[in-house]
Amino acid sequence: MSTDLADIGLGGLALSGILVAVALVLSLIRRLGVERDLVIAAGRALVQLLIVGVALRIVVDDTDPLIWTWVWVVVMCLVASWTVRRRAAEVPHVMALALVSFAATAVVSLGVLFGLRVFEPTGRAIVPMAGVMVGNSMTATIVVARRIVAETRDHRDLIEARLALGLSSRDAFAPHLREALRTALVPQIETTKTVGLIALPGAMTGLILAGVEPAEAVRVQVAVMYLVLGSVATTASVMALGVTRGLFTSDHRLDVGAPWSTGE
């Protein structure tokens, strides 16, 4: 067996499947009824990652043009936006809003990391960082969009009362916008607070397994965590502002004709 922890081989990969079998056995014992989902999830993960592993050869080779790397990033943003559309279907134009949100966070987050040369702008660095950015931002984007819809449905009377008192639509909805953003951001903030104390993050774990010195792995992980915080905050904020603008008419009235804002 190889002594390199980063090379587990096909045999090691097959043996790691024992852990999936453990999950299946526990599901059967406890009658959870998720056996089929577990098998599908494990199988899809394997197939998708194998395909990605082959495709990544095109973009991580330093001799290949960066255009393929950026095409990959665009595809990631499109797939993530489509996923947001599926999971927040009650929000109109949500896919377009999600795409704008991911584009904004890509400009901000990747612009800082690669424009300021925190990391060298190579395919080997851009693709993983973009994946971290999109993957972590997607959940916050879905949460904030759905939370804004829920806040509008739950507090419609209060919002309309503020509007009747002469407040602008921005001021009338401000407390609910803040609540939606807090709901989306707090989980990532709490995760960042406990990083290293409860669990070692994925990037750091992978680097250490690959033989990188722990101190260097820590530096990379800190940069990644800051990337996640910045990208989640940016994407959630852009999405929240976009969804909120659609709540009101141009003369500062709640768009009560929209079923997604009234619960109809």
N, C-alpha and C positions, 0 to 999 in steps of 0.2 A: 504493500500500500504506500502511496505517495506520502512523504512527510510534509508536503506543502499543503497547508490548511485551505488555501484558495483553490486547490484542485482536488475535488472529492471523487471525481471519476463517475462513470455510469453506475458502478456497483454501489458507491456511496449514495448517489441520487436515489437509486431503487430502495436502499435500506431506509432512507429518510421517509419513504412512504409509509413506514410502520407507524409513524405518528398520525397519519391520516386514518390508518386502521384503528388506532386507539380512539380517535374521535368518533369513528363509526360505531365501535363497540359501546362506548359510553352513551351514544344516542340511542342504540338499541336497548341497552339496559334500562335507561331512564324513560324510554318510549317517547322520545322527543319528536320523532317523525321527520328529522332533517337529513336522513341518510342519503337520499337522492340528491339533495342540494349540496351536501358535502362532496359527493363523488363528482358532480358536475363542476363545482367550484375548483376542486383539485385538478381535474382534467383540463378545464379551460385555462387555468393558470399555467399548467405545463405547456400546452400547445401554444398559447399566446406568447409566452416567454421564449420558447424555442424559435418561433417565427421572428420575434423581435431580435433575438440573439443573432440570427442570420442577417437580418436587414441592417442591424447596427454596424456591420462590417463596412457598409457603404459610407457611413457618416463619421465613424471614429478613427478611421485611418488618416494620419496626418498628411498623407500625400493626396487625399481627395479634396476637391474644392468645397468651400464652406457653404455653397449654395444648397447642397443636399442636406446639410445640417439644418439650415433655416427652413427648408421645405418640411423636414421632420417636425420642427417646432410648430409650424403652421398647422400641420395635420393633427398634432397633439391638441392644439387649441380648438380645432374644429370638432374633434371627437369629444373633448370635454364639454364644449358648448352644447353638442347634441345630447350628451348625458344630462346636463342641467335641464334641457328642454323636457326630457322624459320625466325627470323627478320633480319638476316644478311646473307641470303643464298648465296649472291654473293661472299662471302669470303670462299675459299676452306679450308677444315679441321677446320672450325670455331668451331664445337662442341668440338673437342679434345682440341683446344686452350683455349676455354672457361673453360673446365673442369680443365685444368692445372692452369688457372688463379684463379679460385675459390678455388682450393686446396692450392695454394700459399697464398692467402689472409686468408684462414682458419688457416693455420699454423702460420702466422704472427699475425693476429688480435686476434684469440682465444687463441693463445699461450701467448700473453701479458696479456690478461684479466684474464685467468684462471691459466696460469703458474706462474704469479706473484701474484696470489690470490687477484686481484682487486675484483673479485666475486668468491664465492666458486664454485668449479666444480661439480655442481649438474645438473640433467636433467632439473629441473625447471629454471635454469639460462642459460645453454648451448643452449637449443633449441631456446628460444627467441632471444638471441644474434646472433646465427647463422642465424636466419631468417632475422634480421636487416641487417646483413653483406651481405647476398646473395641478398636480395631484393633491397638494394640500389646500390650494385655493378653491378647488371645485366644491368641496363640502361646505365651506363658508359661504360660497356664492349661492348654493341651493338653500342653505339655512336662512340667509338674510332675505332672499326673495320671498320665501314662503312665510317668514315671520312678519314681513311688512303686510302681506295679504291678510294674515291672521289678525294683526293689530288693527287694520282698517275694519275688518268685519266685527271684531269684538268691541271697538270703541268708536263706531261710526257716529253715535249721538254726541259724544264728547267732542269729536273733531268738528262736527257741524256747529256745535254750540260755540266753539272758539271762532269759527269763521263768521258766525252771526254777530259776534262781539267786535268784529272788525279786524281780526288778525289775518295776516296773509296766509296763504296755503302753506308756505314754508314754516312759519311760526306755529301754525295750528297743528302741524304734524310732527314738529321737532321732537317732542318727548317720545313718540312712538318710533321715530327713526333711530333715536339713541338706543332705545330698548332692543330693537332688531339688530343693530350693530353690536351691541354688547353680547347678545345671545350668540352671534356668529364668531366673535373674537375671543371670548373668555376661555373656551376650551383650549385654543392654541396658546394663549397666555399662560394658563395653568400648566400645560405640558412643558412649556419652556422653563417655568419656575422649577420643576422637579427633574429636569433632564440631568442625568448623571447620578442622581441620588436614588431613584427608583429603578431606572433601566438605562442601559447604554443605547443611544440612538443607532439607527441602521447604518448610516454612513460611517460613523466611527467604528462600529463593530466590523463592517466589511473591510475597512482599511487595516484594522489590526489583524484580522484573519489573513489579509493579503501580505502581511509582513511589514507594514509601515510602522515606524516608531510611534508609540502612544502620544507623545507630545505633538507630533506633526498631525496625527489623526484628530487630536483635540482641536487644533487650530482650524482644520478643514470643517469639522463638525460645528464649531461655533459660527463660522461663516455661513454654513448651511442653515442653521437655526435662525440666524438673522435674516437670511433670504426668505425663509418660511414666514416669519413674522411680518416682514415688509410686504410680501406678496399677498398674504391673506388679508391684511389691512387694506391694501390698495384695491384688490379685486372686490372685496365686500363693500367698500365705500362707493366704488363706481357703480356696482350693481344696485346698491341701495338708492343712490341718487337717480339712476335711470328708472327704476320701478316707481319711485315716489313721484317723479314728474308725470307719470301716466295716471296717477290717482286723481289729478285735478284738471279742471278745464282752464282755459286761458284767463278767465275772469275770477279765478280763485274759488271755484265751487267744486265740491266733491263730485266726481263723475259717478253719480248714483245709477246711471244706466248700465254700468259695467258689472256683469254678474260676479266677476272675481273680486270686486270691492264691496259687494253688498251681501254675498253669501247666497244669492239666488241660484 
